[in-house]
Amino acid sequence: MCRIMRQSELTWELKRDHRTLQALLDRIGSAGAGSPEQERLVRHAAAELERHAVAERRFLLPTVRYEVRGGDALAGQLEAEYPDVLWALEPAESASSRGPGFDGQVQRLSAAFGRHVRLCEHQLFPRLCRVCPESELTRLGTEFHRHAHRHHADIA
């Protein structure tokens, strides 16, 4: 069984990021249809999802490849999902929230992101926690946290 995650660990930081992104996607769905707020939230989500993907590629995937048996395949599976999420985002980002089909685009984006979260949190993170030294997860979590905060300032 995986040890208890500490707030500074990479997997904890990524789970927190997932919750933040999902809350943002939920806010898009509940914002007034066609409102400037909804359009602003979509642009914000686009930037946050891109930042998240870059951070996972930088901190998570190399660690999975190195530490986890069969990690190349698992990391490849996660990388294969990025285009699905970003593909689902692109029409929502470029479409006006006033246009037809916008809500469907947001639902596709939320579903694609949900698949990403399930793969990470139910398959990848538990395997990584079992084999990666806690000190390494803590070091990576600290770096991830710094990266996220530096880029949040760029987005805000």
VMD Tcl script that draws the C-alpha trace (Angstrom):
set ca {
  {0.00 0.00 0.00}
  {1.19 3.51 -0.77}
  {2.40 5.57 2.13}
  {0.47 8.65 3.19}
  {1.08 11.50 0.79}
  {2.65 14.63 2.20}
  {1.69 18.06 0.93}
  {5.08 18.58 -0.63}
  {5.07 15.38 -2.65}
  {4.72 15.51 -6.40}
  {1.61 13.33 -6.46}
  {-0.11 15.53 -3.86}
  {0.78 18.67 -5.81}
  {-0.58 17.15 -9.03}
  {-3.79 16.03 -7.34}
  {-4.27 19.54 -6.02}
  {-3.69 20.88 -9.52}
  {-6.26 18.43 -10.90}
  {-8.86 19.63 -8.37}
  {-8.15 23.26 -9.19}
  {-8.49 22.63 -12.93}
  {-11.69 20.63 -12.48}
  {-13.18 23.43 -10.39}
  {-12.30 25.87 -13.16}
  {-14.00 23.65 -15.75}
  {-17.06 23.42 -13.49}
  {-17.14 27.23 -13.22}
  {-17.15 27.48 -17.02}
  {-20.19 25.22 -17.16}
  {-22.03 27.20 -14.51}
  {-21.10 30.70 -15.72}
  {-23.81 32.56 -17.53}
  {-24.06 31.22 -21.07}
  {-22.56 33.67 -23.50}
  {-21.20 35.88 -20.75}
  {-17.84 37.62 -20.91}
  {-17.05 35.78 -17.65}
  {-17.49 32.42 -19.37}
  {-15.19 33.44 -22.20}
  {-12.59 34.70 -19.72}
  {-12.76 31.42 -17.80}
  {-12.20 29.43 -20.99}
  {-9.08 31.45 -21.79}
  {-7.90 30.97 -18.21}
  {-8.54 27.21 -18.42}
  {-6.57 27.02 -21.66}
  {-3.54 28.63 -20.05}
  {-3.83 26.50 -16.90}
  {-4.18 23.24 -18.84}
  {-1.15 24.09 -20.95}
  {0.86 24.91 -17.81}
  {-0.26 21.65 -16.22}
  {0.74 19.59 -19.26}
  {4.16 21.26 -19.41}
  {4.72 20.64 -15.69}
  {3.72 16.97 -15.96}
  {6.04 16.51 -18.90}
  {8.86 18.16 -16.97}
  {8.45 16.59 -13.52}
  {6.17 13.55 -13.68}
  {6.85 11.72 -16.92}
  {10.66 11.45 -16.65}
  {10.26 10.13 -13.10}
  {7.68 7.57 -14.19}
  {9.93 6.41 -17.03}
  {12.91 6.03 -14.69}
  {11.28 4.68 -11.53}
  {8.27 2.57 -12.60}
  {8.54 -0.83 -14.22}
  {6.87 -0.44 -17.61}
  {7.04 3.31 -17.07}
  {7.77 4.09 -20.73}
  {4.43 2.62 -21.76}
  {2.56 4.27 -18.90}
  {4.14 7.67 -19.58}
  {3.41 7.20 -23.28}
  {-0.24 6.51 -22.47}
  {-0.43 9.74 -20.50}
  {1.31 11.71 -23.24}
  {-1.13 10.29 -25.77}
  {-3.96 11.87 -23.77}
  {-2.60 15.42 -23.96}
  {-3.69 15.94 -27.56}
  {-7.21 14.71 -26.64}
  {-7.52 17.26 -23.87}
  {-5.98 20.07 -25.89}
  {-8.03 19.07 -28.96}
  {-11.20 19.30 -26.86}
  {-10.06 22.66 -25.53}
  {-9.27 24.28 -28.87}
  {-12.86 24.57 -30.20}
  {-14.11 25.77 -26.81}
  {-11.35 28.36 -26.68}
  {-11.88 29.64 -30.21}
  {-15.68 29.45 -30.22}
  {-17.74 32.19 -28.78}
  {-19.63 31.14 -25.68}
  {-22.64 32.60 -27.44}
  {-22.29 30.20 -30.34}
  {-24.09 26.90 -30.85}
  {-22.29 23.86 -29.54}
  {-20.22 25.71 -26.97}
  {-21.68 23.77 -24.06}
  {-20.95 20.50 -25.86}
  {-17.33 21.56 -26.36}
  {-17.00 22.32 -22.66}
  {-18.51 18.92 -21.80}
  {-16.03 17.15 -24.14}
  {-13.17 19.06 -22.55}
  {-14.33 18.12 -19.06}
  {-14.69 14.45 -20.06}
  {-11.21 14.36 -21.64}
  {-9.71 15.96 -18.54}
  {-11.59 13.49 -16.33}
  {-10.00 10.57 -18.23}
  {-6.60 12.18 -17.69}
  {-7.22 12.53 -13.95}
  {-8.38 8.91 -13.61}
  {-5.29 7.58 -15.42}
  {-2.99 9.66 -13.23}
  {-4.66 9.15 -9.89}
  {-5.82 5.54 -10.19}
  {-2.98 3.99 -12.16}
  {0.11 6.13 -12.39}
  {0.38 7.79 -8.97}
  {-0.11 4.61 -6.89}
  {2.56 2.81 -8.90}
  {4.94 5.73 -8.61}
  {4.40 6.02 -4.84}
  {5.26 2.35 -4.36}
  {8.67 2.58 -6.03}
  {9.92 6.16 -5.91}
  {11.82 7.27 -2.83}
  {9.87 9.73 -0.71}
  {12.78 12.16 -0.79}
  {12.62 12.26 -4.60}
  {8.85 12.79 -4.62}
  {9.28 15.61 -2.12}
  {12.06 17.24 -4.17}
  {9.96 17.02 -7.33}
  {6.87 18.29 -5.52}
  {8.77 21.34 -4.34}
  {10.02 22.04 -7.86}
  {6.55 21.51 -9.31}
  {5.08 23.90 -6.74}
  {7.63 26.59 -7.64}
  {6.96 26.08 -11.35}
  {3.19 26.27 -10.86}
  {3.33 29.47 -8.81}
  {5.74 31.14 -11.21}
  {3.43 30.41 -14.14}
  {0.22 31.24 -12.24}
  {1.57 34.77 -12.00}
  {2.03 34.78 -15.80}
  {-1.57 33.68 -16.32}
  {-3.37 35.88 -13.80}
}
mol new
graphics top color blue
foreach p $ca { graphics top sphere $p radius 0.5 }
foreach p [lrange $ca 0 end-1] q [lrange $ca 1 end] { graphics top cylinder $p $q radius 0.2 }
display resetview
